[in-house]
Amino acid sequence: MFSQKPKTPQDYIDRATACEALADAAIAPDTRETMLYLASRWRALADEEEAKQRPRRPEPQHPSE
């Protein structure tokens, strides 16, 4: 299904979406729970990757005393 390491937030979101689809198709409750957990982790990683890509605001300069 996925042959490359995720590189962008969208890559992580795509994996989360795939896990959610597997959870919806799961028959066993444990499998469904695991897939939903994995989806939540992929979404957290997407958030982290997105935060890394945001430009940082410069730190305010304090006048020298």
Residue pairs with C-beta under 8 A, 6 or more apart in sequence:
1 18
2 14
2 15
2 18
6 12
6 15
6 45
6 49
8 49
9 46
9 47
9 49
9 50
9 53
10 46
12 42
12 43
12 45
12 46
12 49
13 42
13 43
13 46
15 42
16 38
16 39
16 40
16 42
16 43
16 46
17 39
19 35
19 36
19 38
19 39
19 42
20 35
20 36
20 39
22 31
22 35
23 31
23 32
23 35
23 36
23 39
26 32
26 35
